Amino acid sequence: MTSILMPQVVRGTRAVRRPVPQGSTVMCAGCATMVKFAAKVRRHQIIANVYVDDRWNRVEHYHPECYASAGQPHGAVRES
């Protein structure tokens, strides 16, 4: 019998830095303004998967400066 190794699933609130996609319409959880795409400026956003009681609850989006000024509420940002 063979065993298949599955990648370990990371459950828990975490934040990553990603480019803002074209057509983005999400609101920043820090300042409540839109996280906007800009063609000539490569903007980034912080995306946090939020877990409550070990279950996924929601996704929060932040401008990088809003996330920093909020004191990194979901931990250190991971680069993707």
Contacts in CASP RR format, 6 or more apart in sequence:
PFRMAT RR
TARGET T0000
AUTHOR 0000-0000-0000
METHOD contacts of the structure
MODEL  1
MTSILMPQVVRGTRAVRRPVPQGSTVMCAGCATMVKFAAKVRRHQIIANV
YVDDRWNRVEHYHPECYASAGQPHGAVRES
11 51 0 8 1.000
11 54 0 8 1.000
11 56 0 8 1.000
12 49 0 8 1.000
12 51 0 8 1.000
12 54 0 8 1.000
13 48 0 8 1.000
13 49 0 8 1.000
13 50 0 8 1.000
13 51 0 8 1.000
13 74 0 8 1.000
13 75 0 8 1.000
14 48 0 8 1.000
14 49 0 8 1.000
14 74 0 8 1.000
14 75 0 8 1.000
14 78 0 8 1.000
15 46 0 8 1.000
15 47 0 8 1.000
15 48 0 8 1.000
15 62 0 8 1.000
15 67 0 8 1.000
15 72 0 8 1.000
15 74 0 8 1.000
15 75 0 8 1.000
15 76 0 8 1.000
15 77 0 8 1.000
15 78 0 8 1.000
16 46 0 8 1.000
16 47 0 8 1.000
16 48 0 8 1.000
16 77 0 8 1.000
16 78 0 8 1.000
16 79 0 8 1.000
16 80 0 8 1.000
17 44 0 8 1.000
17 45 0 8 1.000
17 46 0 8 1.000
17 64 0 8 1.000
17 77 0 8 1.000
17 78 0 8 1.000
17 79 0 8 1.000
17 80 0 8 1.000
18 44 0 8 1.000
18 45 0 8 1.000
18 46 0 8 1.000
18 47 0 8 1.000
18 80 0 8 1.000
19 42 0 8 1.000
19 43 0 8 1.000
19 44 0 8 1.000
19 45 0 8 1.000
20 35 0 8 1.000
20 36 0 8 1.000
20 37 0 8 1.000
20 38 0 8 1.000
20 43 0 8 1.000
20 44 0 8 1.000
20 45 0 8 1.000
21 37 0 8 1.000
22 37 0 8 1.000
22 39 0 8 1.000
23 37 0 8 1.000
24 34 0 8 1.000
24 35 0 8 1.000
24 36 0 8 1.000
24 37 0 8 1.000
24 45 0 8 1.000
25 34 0 8 1.000
26 34 0 8 1.000
26 35 0 8 1.000
26 45 0 8 1.000
26 61 0 8 1.000
27 33 0 8 1.000
27 34 0 8 1.000
27 35 0 8 1.000
27 61 0 8 1.000
28 34 0 8 1.000
28 35 0 8 1.000
28 61 0 8 1.000
28 62 0 8 1.000
28 63 0 8 1.000
28 66 0 8 1.000
29 48 0 8 1.000
29 60 0 8 1.000
29 61 0 8 1.000
29 62 0 8 1.000
29 66 0 8 1.000
30 62 0 8 1.000
30 63 0 8 1.000
30 66 0 8 1.000
30 67 0 8 1.000
30 70 0 8 1.000
31 63 0 8 1.000
31 66 0 8 1.000
33 63 0 8 1.000
35 43 0 8 1.000
35 45 0 8 1.000
35 61 0 8 1.000
35 62 0 8 1.000
35 63 0 8 1.000
36 43 0 8 1.000
37 43 0 8 1.000
44 64 0 8 1.000
45 61 0 8 1.000
45 62 0 8 1.000
45 63 0 8 1.000
45 64 0 8 1.000
46 61 0 8 1.000
46 62 0 8 1.000
46 63 0 8 1.000
46 64 0 8 1.000
46 67 0 8 1.000
46 77 0 8 1.000
47 59 0 8 1.000
47 60 0 8 1.000
47 61 0 8 1.000
47 62 0 8 1.000
48 59 0 8 1.000
48 60 0 8 1.000
48 61 0 8 1.000
48 62 0 8 1.000
48 73 0 8 1.000
48 74 0 8 1.000
49 56 0 8 1.000
49 59 0 8 1.000
50 56 0 8 1.000
50 57 0 8 1.000
50 58 0 8 1.000
50 59 0 8 1.000
50 60 0 8 1.000
50 74 0 8 1.000
51 57 0 8 1.000
60 74 0 8 1.000
62 70 0 8 1.000
64 77 0 8 1.000
67 73 0 8 1.000
67 77 0 8 1.000
END
